[in-house]
């Protein structure tokens, strides 16, 4: 330890979680992540001295579902107050679409720009970036971070990862193959 600089023994990790991408993996596994254990796993895996987790999600507007979304908001509060995550959320944008069958509503809640802004805004604060996403749009960001001296790791699932992103970082991990203790309770399907 003597003779090492603070930079040599420090490894600050920033984690950027695309909730919609992880949701697909959780549905495939049939279980929710235990986010406290997932954070501990990432810190241990990459030898982090400090870890900061950002969670990005979009949620349905009130009155657009025939069920309550209160549970979602309670979950966001748990992530923020219980686990210390930084939660970035926004209401799903509802876009009218006209098709041959008539008019319908399409919902979009992309959080790519918010993730990119946070990764760039906090650039000087971390040494390692961990992205939970499979979107090839992040390849330019990953490349930029690596060119700036950051280690960048990608977590996604085999059915939800672009080839460009899978090979574009310093390492790729299939979340469906992560050790069992990072997985929490089983998913329960809402009655139709």
C-alpha positions in Angstrom: 0.0 0.0 0.0 2.9 2.4 0.7 4.1 4.1 -2.4 0.8 3.7 -4.2 -1.1 6.9 -5.2 -4.7 7.5 -4.3 -5.5 6.9 -8.0 -3.9 3.5 -8.0 -6.0 2.2 -5.1 -9.3 3.9 -6.0 -11.7 2.4 -8.4 -15.0 4.4 -8.5 -17.7 2.5 -10.4 -20.7 4.2 -11.9 -23.5 1.9 -13.0 -26.1 2.9 -15.5 -29.2 0.7 -15.6 -31.7 0.8 -18.5 -34.7 -0.6 -16.7 -36.6 -1.6 -19.9 -33.6 -3.6 -21.1 -33.3 -5.4 -17.7 -37.0 -6.0 -17.6 -36.8 -8.2 -20.7 -34.1 -10.2 -19.0 -36.1 -10.5 -15.8 -39.1 -11.7 -17.7 -37.0 -14.3 -19.4 -35.6 -15.5 -16.1 -38.9 -15.3 -14.4 -37.4 -13.4 -11.4 -36.7 -9.9 -10.3 -33.2 -8.7 -9.5 -32.4 -8.1 -5.9 -30.9 -4.7 -6.5 -29.0 -4.5 -3.2 -27.3 -7.8 -4.0 -26.7 -6.8 -7.6 -24.9 -3.6 -6.5 -22.8 -5.6 -4.0 -21.9 -8.1 -6.8 -20.8 -5.3 -9.2 -18.7 -3.6 -6.5 -17.0 -6.9 -5.7 -16.6 -8.0 -9.3 -14.8 -4.9 -10.3 -13.0 -4.1 -7.1 -14.8 -0.9 -6.4 -13.9 1.4 -3.6 -17.1 3.4 -4.3 -20.1 2.7 -6.4 -22.9 5.0 -7.6 -26.0 3.5 -9.3 -28.3 5.3 -11.8 -31.6 3.7 -12.7 -33.5 4.9 -15.7 -37.2 4.1 -16.3 -40.4 5.4 -17.9 -43.8 4.7 -16.4 -47.4 4.8 -17.6 -49.4 7.9 -17.0 -52.2 7.8 -14.4 -55.4 6.5 -15.8 -53.8 4.7 -18.8 -53.9 1.3 -17.1 -56.7 -0.8 -15.6 -54.5 -1.5 -12.6 -52.7 0.6 -10.1 -49.2 1.8 -10.7 -48.6 2.7 -7.1 -46.3 -0.3 -6.7 -43.9 1.1 -9.4 -43.7 4.4 -7.5 -43.1 2.7 -4.2 -40.3 0.7 -5.9 -38.7 3.8 -7.3 -38.8 5.3 -3.7 -37.2 2.2 -2.3 -34.4 2.4 -4.9 -33.8 6.0 -4.1 -34.2 6.1 -0.3 -33.6 2.5 0.6 -30.6 1.8 -1.6 -29.3 5.3 -2.5 -29.7 4.9 -6.2 -30.2 7.9 -8.4 -33.5 7.3 -10.1 -34.3 9.1 -13.4 -37.9 8.6 -14.4 -40.4 10.1 -16.8 -43.9 9.4 -17.9 -44.3 7.4 -21.1 -45.1 9.6 -24.1 -48.4 8.7 -25.7 -48.3 9.1 -29.5 -51.5 8.7 -31.6 -50.9 6.4 -34.6 -53.2 5.8 -37.5 -53.2 2.4 -39.1 -55.5 0.6 -41.5 -57.3 -0.8 -38.5 -57.9 2.7 -37.1 -56.3 4.9 -34.5 -54.2 3.5 -31.7 -51.8 4.8 -29.1 -48.1 4.0 -29.1 -46.1 4.6 -25.9 -42.4 5.5 -25.9 -40.1 6.0 -22.9 -36.6 5.9 -24.2 -34.0 7.1 -21.7 -30.9 6.9 -23.8 -30.2 10.6 -23.8 -30.5 10.8 -20.0 -28.1 7.9 -19.6 -25.6 9.5 -22.0 -25.8 12.9 -20.3 -25.2 11.4 -16.9 -22.2 9.3 -18.1 -20.7 12.4 -19.7 -21.6 14.9 -16.9 -20.0 12.7 -14.2 -17.0 11.6 -16.5 -14.3 12.8 -14.1 -15.9 11.1 -11.1 -15.5 7.4 -12.0 -12.9 5.0 -13.3 -15.2 2.2 -14.4 -18.6 2.4 -16.2 -21.0 -0.5 -16.1 -24.0 -0.3 -18.5 -27.1 -2.6 -18.1 -28.4 -2.2 -21.7 -28.1 -3.9 -25.0 -28.9 -1.0 -27.3 -26.4 -0.5 -30.1 -27.0 3.3 -29.9 -24.7 3.3 -26.8 -21.7 2.1 -28.9 -20.5 5.7 -29.6 -20.7 6.5 -25.9 -18.8 3.3 -24.9 -16.1 4.1 -27.5 -15.8 7.7 -26.2 -15.5 6.6 -22.6 -12.9 3.9 -23.4 -10.9 6.5 -25.5 -11.0 8.7 -22.4 -9.3 6.0 -20.3 -12.4 4.5 -18.7 -13.0 0.7 -18.3 -16.5 0.0 -19.7 -18.5 -3.2 -19.1 -21.8 -4.2 -20.6 -24.5 -6.4 -18.9 -27.4 -7.5 -21.0 -28.9 -10.8 -22.2 -28.3 -12.9 -25.2 -31.7 -12.1 -26.7 -31.4 -8.4 -26.0 -27.9 -7.3 -26.9 -26.6 -5.9 -30.2 -23.4 -7.5 -31.5 -21.8 -4.1 -31.7 -22.3 -3.3 -28.0 -21.5 -6.9 -26.9 -18.0 -6.6 -28.4 -17.5 -2.8 -28.0 -16.6 -2.6 -24.3 -13.9 -4.1 -22.1 -16.2 -7.0 -21.3 -19.7 -8.4 -21.7 -21.7 -10.4 -19.2 -25.0 -12.2 -19.9 -27.3 -11.2 -16.9 -29.1 -14.5 -17.3 -25.9 -16.4 -16.4 -25.1 -14.3 -13.3 -24.9 -16.2 -10.0 -28.3 -17.0 -8.4 -27.9 -14.9 -5.3 -28.3 -11.6 -7.3 -31.8 -12.8 -8.3 -34.7 -12.0 -6.0 -38.4 -13.1 -5.8 -40.2 -14.7 -8.7 -42.3 -12.7 -11.1 -46.0 -12.9 -10.7 -48.1 -12.4 -13.8 -51.0 -9.9 -13.5 -54.3 -11.6 -14.0 -55.9 -10.7 -17.4 
